Amino acid sequence: MKILNSFGPNPRMLRMFLAEKNITIDSVEHDLMGAENRGDAYVSKNPGGQMPALELDDGTVIAETVVICDYLEELNPDPALIGSNAVERAEARMWNRRIEQKITENIYNGFRFSEGLKLFENRMRCLPEAASGLKAVAQDGLAWLDKQMDGKTFICGDRVTIADLVLYCCTDFAAGVGQTISSDLKNVSAWFSRIDSRPSASASLHPAADKVGMKG
């Protein structure tokens, strides 16, 4: 199998997942900034056009970052980043879904529709008039999460899960494009520092991050 890889917070999340699990998979690089992932060759493999994807040896392509992680965890259960039993898996997926709905998708679209508009306006329908509202909704979600994090080390308590990786890669990216975590959110800020200090955080950064000027 091989990872169809690129710069970006979602490809970074997959690389961070692999680093946390100590899995090595060959990768094929794609030019996200140059829209290679929107070209016919890539879209014929992944009609959604998103990065990353996982191409299996028989040609099957698995897309959607969290789904790729689910698949790889089934093959490599230890250490568990989703869960080692049904309850743990449900808990991690529940929190990850909440984070995606309340925070990360709003952050990403807030960026796409404003600072990232020139990059995305020919790739998807963009709504510039919605950008400020989406950013505000994301901040509301972070404030909500801050209360839920009281007394917790990680989002699911004492264990690192995919929910932590999804939120970290998004918020680390967002900090460089004008959407920061408020210093008033003490629990989330402390959580961010804990994840940021993990070796997988630096190891997962794409070599192009410095050139692009964004964390991905």
C-alpha positions in Angstrom: 0.0 0.0 0.0 1.0 3.6 -0.3 -0.1 7.0 1.0 -1.1 9.6 -1.6 0.5 12.4 0.4 0.8 16.2 0.3 1.1 19.4 2.3 -1.9 20.2 4.4 -3.4 19.7 7.9 -5.4 16.6 7.0 -2.4 14.8 5.4 -0.4 15.9 8.4 -3.0 14.3 10.7 -2.5 11.0 8.9 1.3 11.3 9.2 1.0 12.1 12.9 -1.3 9.0 13.3 1.4 6.9 11.6 4.1 8.4 13.8 2.2 7.7 17.0 1.7 4.1 16.0 5.2 3.7 14.6 4.0 2.6 11.2 6.0 3.2 8.1 4.2 3.3 4.7 5.6 4.4 1.4 4.1 7.6 0.0 3.7 9.3 -3.3 3.9 13.1 -3.2 1.2 15.4 -4.7 1.2 19.1 -5.2 -1.7 20.3 -3.2 -0.9 24.0 -3.7 -0.8 23.5 -7.5 -4.2 21.6 -7.4 -2.8 18.3 -8.5 -5.4 16.7 -6.4 -8.1 18.3 -8.5 -6.7 16.9 -11.8 -8.2 14.0 -13.7 -5.5 11.5 -12.7 -6.0 12.0 -9.0 -9.8 12.4 -9.1 -10.1 9.1 -11.1 -8.8 7.5 -7.9 -10.5 9.7 -5.3 -13.6 11.5 -6.7 -13.7 13.7 -3.7 -10.4 15.3 -4.7 -9.2 15.5 -1.0 -5.8 14.7 0.3 -4.6 12.3 1.6 -5.8 8.9 0.3 -4.5 5.3 0.8 -4.0 3.2 -2.3 -3.9 -0.5 -1.6 -1.8 -3.1 -3.5 -4.9 -4.2 -5.5 -5.6 -0.6 -6.6 -8.4 0.0 -4.1 -8.3 3.6 -2.9 -9.5 4.5 0.6 -10.2 8.2 1.1 -11.4 10.4 4.1 -8.6 10.8 6.6 -10.4 9.4 9.6 -11.6 6.4 7.6 -8.0 5.7 6.6 -7.0 5.8 10.2 -9.8 3.4 11.1 -8.6 0.9 8.5 -4.9 1.1 9.6 -5.9 0.7 13.2 -7.7 -2.5 12.3 -4.5 -3.8 10.8 -2.2 -2.4 13.6 -4.3 -2.3 16.8 -1.4 -1.3 19.2 -1.1 1.3 20.4 -4.8 2.0 20.1 -5.5 5.6 18.9 -9.2 4.9 18.4 -9.8 2.3 21.0 -9.0 -1.2 22.2 -12.7 -2.1 22.8 -16.1 -1.1 21.6 -16.7 1.5 24.3 -13.3 3.2 23.7 -13.8 3.2 19.9 -17.3 4.7 20.3 -15.9 7.4 22.7 -13.1 8.4 20.4 -15.4 8.6 17.4 -18.1 10.5 19.3 -15.6 13.2 20.4 -14.0 13.4 17.0 -17.4 13.9 15.4 -18.2 16.7 17.9 -14.9 18.4 17.2 -15.4 18.2 13.4 -18.9 19.6 13.6 -18.3 22.3 16.2 -14.7 23.3 15.4 -12.6 22.0 12.6 -14.9 22.2 9.6 -15.8 25.8 10.6 -12.1 26.7 11.0 -11.3 25.2 7.6 -14.2 26.9 5.7 -13.5 30.2 7.5 -10.0 30.0 6.0 -11.1 28.8 2.6 -13.6 31.6 2.3 -11.3 34.4 3.4 -7.5 34.1 3.6 -7.5 31.1 1.4 -10.0 32.4 -1.1 -7.6 32.8 -4.0 -6.5 29.2 -3.5 -9.9 27.7 -3.3 -12.3 29.9 -5.4 -11.7 27.7 -8.5 -11.8 24.4 -6.6 -15.1 24.6 -4.7 -18.1 26.9 -4.1 -16.8 29.6 -1.7 -19.0 31.9 0.4 -16.9 34.9 1.5 -19.8 36.4 3.2 -19.9 33.4 5.6 -16.3 33.5 6.6 -16.5 35.7 9.7 -19.5 33.8 11.0 -17.8 30.4 10.5 -14.8 31.6 12.4 -17.0 32.8 15.3 -18.8 29.4 15.4 -15.4 27.7 15.6 -14.4 29.9 18.6 -17.8 29.1 20.2 -16.9 25.4 19.7 -13.5 25.8 21.3 -15.1 27.6 24.3 -17.5 24.7 24.7 -14.7 22.2 24.5 -12.7 24.1 27.1 -15.4 23.4 29.6 -15.6 19.7 28.6 -11.8 19.5 29.1 -11.9 20.4 32.8 -9.9 17.8 34.7 -8.8 16.0 31.5 -5.4 15.4 30.1 -6.6 14.6 26.6 -10.0 14.8 24.9 -10.9 11.3 25.9 -9.4 11.5 29.4 -6.0 10.0 30.0 -5.5 8.5 26.5 -4.4 10.1 23.3 -6.9 9.4 20.5 -7.6 10.4 16.9 -9.7 13.3 18.3 -6.6 14.9 19.7 -4.7 14.5 16.4 -7.6 15.9 14.3 -8.0 19.0 16.6 -4.3 19.6 17.0 -3.4 19.6 13.3 -6.3 21.9 12.6 -5.6 24.4 15.4 -1.8 24.4 14.7 -2.6 25.2 11.1 -5.3 27.8 12.1 -2.9 29.7 14.3 -0.9 30.7 11.3 -3.9 32.0 9.4 -5.4 34.2 12.0 -7.6 31.8 14.0 -5.9 31.3 17.3 -6.9 29.6 20.5 -7.9 32.3 23.0 -5.6 32.6 26.0 -8.8 32.6 28.1 -9.3 29.0 27.2 -7.0 27.6 29.8 -7.9 23.9 29.4 -7.6 23.9 25.6 -4.4 25.9 25.7 -2.8 23.5 28.1 -4.0 20.5 26.0 -2.5 22.1 22.9 0.9 22.5 24.6 0.8 18.8 25.7 0.1 17.6 22.1 2.5 20.1 20.6 5.4 18.6 22.7 4.9 15.1 21.4 7.6 13.9 18.9 4.9 13.1 16.4 3.9 16.8 16.2 7.2 17.9 14.7 7.8 14.7 12.8 4.5 15.1 10.9 5.1 18.6 9.5 5.5 18.5 5.8 8.9 19.7 4.4 7.0 22.4 2.4 5.5 24.0 5.6 8.3 26.7 5.9 8.1 27.6 2.2 4.3 27.8 2.2 4.2 29.7 5.5 1.5 27.5 7.0 1.6 24.4 9.3 0.6 21.4 7.4 
